[in-house]
Structures are given as structure tokens and as C-alpha cells.
Amino acid sequence: MADMRMVGSNIANAQAQPEFGIVSAVDPVNHAVKVMTQPSNIESGWLPLAAMQVGSLRIACPADIGTHVLVVHVEADAEHGVAAVPVYDAVVMPPTSPATGKPAQPGELLIVAGCGIPPANGGTASGKATENAPWWHITKDTIYSGAGNATETLTNGSKAWKVGGVSMVLDANGLAVTGGPIATDKDMTAQGTVTGETDVLAAGISGKSHTHSGVQTGSGSTGAPQ
């Protein structure tokens, strides 16, 4: 009498199984790739590249040539497959967050551009992005983003920006700017008239052209600006 476990095993082994592959060609228009299957190193035909979201909201992120992917065969048919998901490996490592100096931790999402394509001749692609590349990192309590020397930090109750040596913080106490002047490209009066001069308004009062009342010679004090 045949052992049905052996029969089942033979049937399973006769069907195409999921396998790893290296992307060898990319079609961004159709979001498809060709893959060099491993370890046979035989190139596949064009395979759909799985997407994060398809519908009224669409997210597209084509793979680079050299990306390590998992190929899943539809209904175990070797002729029909999909590059289901890219995977990190010993060559391409997870990126490092410019905000925390570490890879994304459980419960976080990190997006870093400019990390470079996978190396063609082996070696290791570090997780560090090229200089000035944009990035976005959401942690359990903060959203960070940046590009080059410009960064933005959003937390519950405050939002902070920094560009070079100039920083600005908006919180319940108001807006504070340090390290540089505040300027506008147009001066608008309290009545809404645009004069075309650089100025700053405070409570509708021009910082450049306001006048003081109650001026007294030698008194050392003036009235409030008008």
C-alpha cells in the first residue's frame, strides 16, 4: 500500500516552488521585471512586480537591477510567476536613519532615497544615503524628514524646521526663529495695501514704517507704535 505522505511529497516537488532571484531588467511603465533565478541563474520572462498599493491611491516603487526578490509561481505553474517582494540580504543592507543613526526599529517606517543601486560585482551596499538625498522617518512619537542641511521634526504639540544654522519652532507658545532674520518679499499694510517693500508686520503694524506717538525730548521713552 502506498504511503500517501510520499505521494503528496512527490506531487509537491513536481510543481514549481517559490524561489529567490536577482532582478536583471526593469520595465517601469508596466511595473514588471525580469529575474535571474537562483541558483540556476536562468533569466525569466517579464514578471509582474508586486506593488504596495493599487487603486484610487497608487504607490509605485520599481526595483533596481540587482535587487534580490522572491518569485512566487501562480498555482505552482513555472511559466507564470510574480516577483512578490524585494528582500534585504548580505549585499544590500537596510538604510540608516539620519534622525536616529539606526535602521528602522519595530513599529517604525523609514524611507531613504539616494542609497545607490545594488553593487554589480558583489560587496556590500551600506544603508547610508548619498549626501543631500531626501528621507522620511516615522517613529512611535515623531515624524522626521529632511534633505541635505534642511530637516523637519513633527511631534505632538510642536513642529520644528532647521536649515543650516537657522531654526524655527512652532508650538503652543507661538513661533520662534533663531539664527537668522525674518523677512518678506512684500510689505502689506494693516489695510491690505501692498507697497512692494521688504517688511515684517506685528499685530498689523509695519516693522519698517510705523510711527511712535508721545515722543518727549530727553525722556528716554516713546509711545506705542502706530
C-alpha positions, 0 to 999 in steps of 0.5 A: 500500500502506498504511503500517501505522505510520499505521494503528496511529497512527490506531487509537491516537488513536481510543481514549481516552488517559490524561489529567490532571484536577482532582478536583471531588467526593469520595465517601469511603465508596466511595473514588471521585471525580469529575474535571474533565478537562483541558483540556476541563474536562468533569466525569466520572462517579464514578471509582474512586480508586486506593488504596495498599493493599487487603486484610487491611491497608487504607490509605485516603487520599481526595483533596481537591477540587482535587487534580490526578490522572491518569485512566487509561481501562480498555482505552482505553474513555472511559466507564470510567476510574480516577483512578490517582494524585494528582500534585504540580504548580505549585499544590500543592507537596510538604510540608516536613519539620519534622525536616529543613526539606526535602521528602522526599529519595530513599529517604525517606517523609514524611507531613504532615497539616494542609497545607490543601486545594488553593487554589480560585482558583489560587496556590500551596499551600506544603508547610508544615503548619498549626501543631500538625498531626501528621507522620511522617518516615522517613529512611535512619537515623531515624524522626521524628514529632511534633505541635505542641511534642511530637516523637519521634526513633527511631534505632538504639540510642536513642529520644528524646521532647521536649515543650516544654522537657522531654526524655527519652532512652532508650538503652543507658545507661538513661533520662534526663529533663531539664527537668522532674520525674518523677512518678506518679499512684500510689505502689506499694510494693516489695510491690505495695501501692498507697497512692494517693500521688504517688511515684517508686520506685528499685530498689523503694524509695519516693522519698517514704517510705523510711527511712535506717538508721545515722543518727549525730548530727553525722556528716554521713552516713546509711545506705542507704535502706530 
